[in-house]
């Protein structure tokens, strides 16, 4: 309809009403009626509708790792606080391994805010109701949050990173022990914090293995970091009386580091059914929290609602962290699809780890086993990872390229495979070309299969 070419005033008014009608339960940012009317007069009805739709889109927490920022700036939040309630009321040290881009940092940030006693940020969430009647809830504890993200440990020494963290805490609790070793300083800081606050300490360690994975191609430097960690984190055992709660996250579990050998009561929840969905987004959660975004995506792709759900499942669902646990979606990819209105491949945009390519080459690994989904392994292999091992399977699982497909109770072994189409074709298109060298004439080698060969062989 063109309002500049003789359309009736009643038709103009009707279109204006349709554009400006407020629907219950929806938030409409301020948009001048005068601006809308001017656009109508210019014949920009479609453009105006697009603007209204864009302004009414909800804030998706893509890349948001801070719980306080997420809550205060009104980003959507998938409520995982029931899990946090279960964890914080059982004072054992925990370890959780999950692939990158799976929400580990947000989980740890949520725990940090809980232990800071910021009850107002949990309004309307499960933990608020669960803590009703608990007189000791929402007390403020001294928190020591180690975030090993964001540094390049080839260029920055691990001692400098730890010293920076300790110096910040010494500004709060005193620096009278500043000339001691890193480990002794940390222990004294915790003891002083207990004395000053009357409460024991909370220790949260995010991506502890980042320095080790950064230096995987530099064994000498990696071994040095191991030794520093061994001395530093052995403090956690020595200072047990000063500690209320410990939670450690990472992509992999280097079993030879004292974090795990000294904390003999450390509970690894990486493969437990109870916490299989603590990170990631389940099908039920997607339908509950993102119904509006599913409808918008379906519209943009000219799909029905159910067709859109099928596409989302095929692309981003399928991660399993227990044989009987429900599947979860990769949160980064799912949110990116909603934001872009495309069923795109997002996970591989964050980069392909060169360590995997190196392990494939060093081990002469038969990648066709992955394509054919004939990878079998035991639980200990999935849980533990030693940098000197040539076997790439643990790292493929821990970095999210493979996931649990089945479990053979008699043989006590897991079957592993690609979680979804995004990872499957990303693996074929991004990782394999880097790993499979091109055969050259006269080098005596048979023709290597190219990506297209592997792609076609992977089809049913």
C-alpha positions in Angstrom: 0.0 0.0 0.0 1.4 3.4 -1.0 0.1 6.3 1.1 1.3 8.8 -1.4 -0.9 7.6 -4.2 -4.4 8.2 -3.1 -4.9 5.7 -0.3 -7.9 6.5 2.0 -7.3 8.1 5.4 -9.0 5.2 7.1 -6.6 2.7 5.5 -3.7 4.8 6.6 -5.1 4.9 10.2 -5.7 1.1 10.2 -2.1 0.4 9.1 -0.8 2.8 11.7 -2.8 1.0 14.4 -1.4 -2.4 13.3 2.2 -1.1 13.6 1.7 0.6 17.0 -0.6 -1.9 18.7 1.0 -3.0 22.0 0.8 -6.7 22.7 0.5 -7.8 26.4 3.8 -9.1 27.8 6.0 -7.6 25.2 8.5 -4.8 25.7 8.3 -2.0 23.1 11.2 0.6 23.0 10.1 4.1 22.5 9.5 4.9 18.8 8.1 8.2 17.9 4.6 8.1 16.4 5.6 11.0 14.3 8.5 9.1 12.9 6.3 6.1 12.1 3.7 8.3 10.4 6.4 10.1 8.4 7.7 6.7 7.2 4.2 5.7 6.3 3.8 8.8 4.2 7.0 7.9 2.4 5.7 4.4 1.7 8.2 2.8 4.1 5.8 0.4 5.8 8.0 -2.7 5.4 11.1 -0.9 6.6 9.2 0.4 9.6 8.0 -3.1 10.5 11.5 -4.4 10.3 12.7 -1.7 12.6 10.0 -2.5 15.2 10.9 -6.2 15.0 14.6 -5.5 15.4 14.0 -3.1 18.4 11.9 -5.8 20.1 14.5 -8.5 19.8 15.6 -9.8 23.2 19.2 -9.6 24.4 21.0 -12.9 23.8 24.1 -13.5 26.0 26.5 -14.3 23.3 30.0 -14.1 24.7 28.7 -12.8 28.1 30.7 -14.6 30.8 29.8 -12.4 33.8 26.6 -13.3 35.7 26.2 -9.9 37.2 26.5 -8.1 33.9 24.0 -10.6 32.4 21.4 -9.9 35.1 21.8 -6.2 35.5 21.8 -5.5 31.7 18.7 -7.8 31.1 20.2 -10.5 29.0 18.3 -13.8 28.7 19.5 -16.3 31.2 18.9 -20.1 31.2 18.4 -20.8 34.9 21.1 -23.3 36.1 21.0 -22.2 39.7 19.4 -25.4 40.9 22.7 -27.1 40.1 24.6 -24.5 42.0 22.4 -24.9 45.0 23.2 -28.7 45.0 27.0 -28.0 44.7 27.4 -25.2 47.3 25.6 -27.2 50.0 28.1 -30.1 49.7 31.5 -28.8 50.7 33.7 -31.1 48.7 36.1 -29.8 46.0 34.7 -30.2 42.5 36.2 -30.5 39.0 34.2 -30.1 35.8 35.5 -30.6 32.2 33.5 -29.3 29.3 34.5 -28.2 25.7 35.2 -24.6 24.9 32.3 -22.2 24.4 30.1 -24.3 26.7 29.4 -21.8 29.5 32.0 -22.9 32.1 33.0 -19.3 32.8 29.4 -18.1 33.2 28.8 -21.1 35.6 31.8 -20.1 37.7 30.8 -16.4 37.6 27.3 -17.3 38.9 28.9 -19.2 41.8 31.1 -16.2 42.5 28.1 -13.9 42.7 26.2 -16.4 44.9 29.1 -16.5 47.4 29.3 -12.7 47.3 25.7 -12.8 48.8 24.1 -10.7 46.1 20.7 -12.1 46.5 19.0 -9.4 44.4 20.7 -10.8 41.3 19.0 -14.2 41.8 15.4 -12.8 42.0 13.0 -15.1 40.2 15.6 -17.9 39.8 15.3 -21.4 41.2 17.9 -20.9 43.9 16.0 -18.0 45.5 13.1 -20.3 46.3 15.5 -23.2 47.3 17.2 -21.0 49.9 14.0 -19.8 51.6 14.2 -20.5 55.3 18.0 -20.9 55.2 19.3 -18.4 57.7 22.9 -18.8 56.5 22.1 -18.1 52.9 23.4 -15.0 51.1 26.3 -14.4 53.4 29.4 -12.9 51.9 32.5 -15.0 51.8 36.1 -14.2 50.9 36.5 -15.3 47.3 39.6 -16.1 45.3 38.8 -16.3 41.7 41.6 -17.6 39.4 40.8 -16.8 35.7 43.4 -18.2 33.4 41.7 -17.0 30.2 42.9 -14.0 28.3 46.7 -14.6 28.5 49.2 -15.9 26.0 51.3 -18.2 28.2 54.0 -18.5 25.5 54.7 -14.8 26.0 53.6 -14.2 29.6 55.1 -16.2 32.5 52.8 -18.1 34.8 54.6 -16.6 37.8 53.7 -13.1 36.6 50.1 -14.0 36.2 49.9 -15.6 39.7 51.8 -12.7 41.2 49.3 -10.2 39.8 46.4 -12.1 41.3 48.0 -12.4 44.7 49.0 -8.7 44.7 45.4 -7.7 44.1 44.3 -9.8 47.1 47.2 -8.5 49.2 45.8 -5.0 48.7 42.7 -6.2 50.5 44.1 -8.5 53.2 47.6 -7.2 53.7 51.0 -7.8 52.1 53.2 -8.6 55.1 54.1 -12.0 53.5 54.8 -10.6 50.0 58.5 -11.8 50.1 57.5 -15.5 50.4 57.0 -18.0 47.7 53.8 -17.8 45.6 52.2 -20.8 47.4 53.1 -19.5 50.8 51.7 -16.0 50.0 48.4 -17.6 48.8 48.1 -19.7 52.0 48.8 -16.7 54.2 46.3 -14.5 52.3 43.6 -17.1 52.9 44.4 -17.5 56.6 44.3 -13.7 57.0 41.0 -13.5 55.1 39.5 -16.0 57.5 40.7 -14.0 60.5 39.3 -10.7 59.1 36.0 -11.9 57.9 35.2 -14.8 60.2 34.3 -17.0 57.3 36.3 -19.6 55.3 37.4 -19.0 51.8 35.9 -19.9 48.4 38.4 -20.8 45.7 37.2 -20.8 42.1 39.6 -21.7 39.3 38.5 -21.1 35.7 40.2 -22.8 32.8 43.1 -24.0 34.9 44.6 -25.9 31.9 44.8 -22.9 29.5 48.5 -22.3 30.3 49.2 -26.0 29.7 47.3 -26.2 26.4 48.9 -23.0 25.2 52.4 -24.6 25.7 51.7 -28.1 24.4 54.2 -27.6 21.6 56.8 -26.4 24.0 57.4 -29.3 26.4 60.1 -27.5 28.4 57.8 -24.5 29.1 54.8 -26.8 29.8 56.8 -28.8 32.3 57.9 -25.6 34.0 54.2 -24.5 34.3 53.4 -28.0 35.7 56.0 -27.5 38.4 54.8 -24.0 39.3 51.2 -25.3 39.6 52.4 -28.3 41.7 54.0 -26.0 44.2 51.3 -23.3 44.1 48.1 -25.4 44.3 49.4 -27.8 46.8 48.4 -25.0 49.1 44.8 -26.0 48.7 45.5 -29.2 50.7 47.6 -27.4 53.3 45.0 -24.7 53.8 42.0 -27.1 54.0 40.8 -25.6 57.4 40.6 -22.1 55.7 38.5 -23.3 52.7 34.8 -23.5 52.4 34.4 -24.5 48.8 36.5 -25.3 45.7 35.4 -25.5 42.1 37.8 -26.0 39.2 37.0 -26.0 35.5 38.9 -26.9 32.4 38.8 -28.5 29.0 41.0 -31.4 30.0 42.2 -33.0 33.1 46.0 -33.3 33.4 46.1 -36.0 36.0 49.8 -35.5 36.9 49.3 -32.1 38.4 49.0 -31.7 42.1 45.6 -30.1 41.9 44.3 -33.6 41.4 46.9 -35.7 43.2 46.9 -33.7 46.4 43.1 -33.1 46.5 42.4 -36.7 47.0 38.7 -35.9 47.8 38.3 -34.0 44.5 34.9 -35.0 43.0 35.1 -35.1 39.2 31.5 -34.4 38.0 32.4 -34.4 34.3 30.8 -37.7 33.5 28.1 -37.9 36.2 24.4 -38.2 35.1 23.3 -35.7 37.8 25.3 -32.9 36.2 25.2 -33.9 32.6 23.2 -30.8 31.7 24.9 -28.3 34.0 26.4 -26.5 30.9 24.8 -26.3 27.5 21.1 -25.9 26.7 18.7 -28.8 26.8 15.7 -29.2 24.4 13.3 -28.3 27.1 15.3 -25.3 28.1 15.4 -24.1 24.5 11.7 -24.4 24.1 11.1 -22.7 27.5 13.4 -19.8 27.1 13.8 -19.2 23.3 10.3 -19.9 21.9 10.2 -16.3 20.5 13.7 -16.8 18.9 12.7 -20.1 17.4 9.7 -18.6 15.7 11.7 -15.7 14.4 14.4 -18.1 13.0 11.7 -20.2 11.4 10.2 -17.2 9.7 13.5 -16.0 8.4 14.3 -19.4 7.0 10.8 -20.0 5.6 10.3 -23.0 7.8 7.6 -24.3 10.0 8.2 -24.3 13.7 8.8 -28.0 13.8 11.0 -27.9 10.7 13.1 -25.2 12.5 13.4 -27.4 15.6 14.6 -30.3 13.5 17.2 -28.1 11.8 18.4 -26.8 15.2 18.7 -30.4 16.5 20.7 -31.6 13.6 23.1 -28.6 13.7 23.7 -27.9 17.3 22.2 -30.7 19.6 23.7 -34.1 20.4 26.3 -33.5 23.1 26.1 -36.2 25.8 28.2 -36.2 28.9 26.7 -39.4 30.4 25.3 -42.4 28.5 21.9 -42.0 30.2 22.0 -38.2 30.3 20.0 -36.0 28.1 21.5 -34.3 25.0 22.5 -30.6 25.2 22.9 -28.0 22.5 26.1 -26.0 22.1 25.1 -22.7 23.7 27.4 -20.5 21.6 26.3 -21.9 18.3 22.6 -21.9 19.2 22.5 -18.3 20.4 24.5 -17.2 17.3 22.0 -18.9 15.1 19.1 -17.0 16.8 21.0 -13.7 16.6 21.9 -14.1 12.9 18.7 -15.8 11.8 20.8 -18.4 10.1 21.5 -22.1 10.7 25.2 -21.4 10.3 28.5 -23.0 11.4 29.7 -20.9 14.3 31.7 -23.1 16.6 34.6 -23.5 14.1 34.9 -19.8 13.7 36.6 -19.8 17.0 39.5 -21.7 15.5 40.8 -25.2 15.1 43.3 -26.3 17.8 46.7 -26.9 16.2 47.4 -29.4 19.0 44.9 -31.8 17.4 46.5 -31.7 14.0 49.9 -32.3 15.6 48.6 -35.3 17.5 47.0 -36.8 14.4 50.3 -36.5 12.5 52.5 -37.7 15.4 50.3 -40.7 16.0 49.5 -41.5 12.3 45.9 -41.6 13.5 43.3 -43.2 11.1 40.8 -40.3 10.7 38.5 -42.6 8.8 37.6 -44.2 12.2 36.1 -40.9 13.2 34.2 -40.6 10.0 32.9 -44.1 10.4 32.1 -43.5 14.1 34.2 -46.5 15.2 35.9 -44.9 18.2 35.8 -46.8 21.4 37.3 -45.9 24.7 37.1 -46.4 28.5 36.1 -43.9 31.2 39.6 -43.3 32.4 40.7 -42.1 29.0 37.8 -39.6 28.8 38.5 -38.2 32.2 42.3 -38.0 32.2 44.6 -36.4 29.7 48.4 -36.3 29.8 50.2 -33.9 27.4 52.8 -36.5 26.5 50.2 -39.0 25.3 50.0 -39.5 21.5 46.4 -40.7 21.6 44.2 -37.8 20.3 40.9 -39.4 21.4 40.8 -37.9 24.9 41.5 -34.5 23.5 38.9 -34.9 20.7 36.3 -35.7 23.3 37.3 -33.1 25.8 37.4 -30.3 23.1 34.0 -31.3 21.8 34.8 -32.9 18.4 33.5 -36.2 19.7 30.8 -37.0 22.2 29.3 -40.1 23.9 27.0 -42.1 21.6 26.6 -45.3 23.5 28.0 -47.4 26.4 28.7 -51.1 26.4 28.2 -52.2 30.0 29.8 -55.7 29.4 32.9 -54.3 27.8 32.8 -51.1 29.9 33.6 -48.9 27.0 32.1 -45.9 25.4 31.2 -45.4 21.7 32.1 -41.9 20.5 30.9 -40.0 17.5 30.3 -36.5 16.1 27.6 -34.7 18.2 26.0 -32.9 15.3 26.2 -31.7 11.7 28.0 -28.5 12.6 30.9 -30.3 14.1 30.9 -33.2 11.6 31.2 -31.0 8.5 33.3 -28.4 10.3 35.7 -31.2 11.1 35.7 -32.4 7.5 36.1 -28.9 6.0 38.4 -27.3 8.6 40.5 -29.9 10.4 41.0 -32.6 7.8 42.5 -30.3 5.1 45.1 -29.2 7.6 45.9 -32.8 8.6 45.7 -34.7 5.3 48.7 -33.6 3.1 48.4 -33.5 -0.6 50.2 -36.3 -2.4 52.8 -35.1 -4.9 53.9 -36.9 -8.0 56.9 -39.1 -7.6 56.9 -39.1 -3.8 56.0 -42.8 -3.7 52.8 -42.1 -1.7 49.3 -43.2 -2.8 46.7 -40.5 -3.3 45.5 -39.2 0.0 41.7 -38.8 0.2 40.6 -35.2 -0.1 37.9 -33.5 1.9 35.3 -34.3 -0.7 36.2 -38.0 -0.5 35.7 -38.0 3.2 32.6 -36.0 3.0 31.0 -38.4 0.5 32.0 -41.4 2.5 30.4 -39.9 5.6 27.0 -39.7 4.0 24.5 -42.5 4.8 
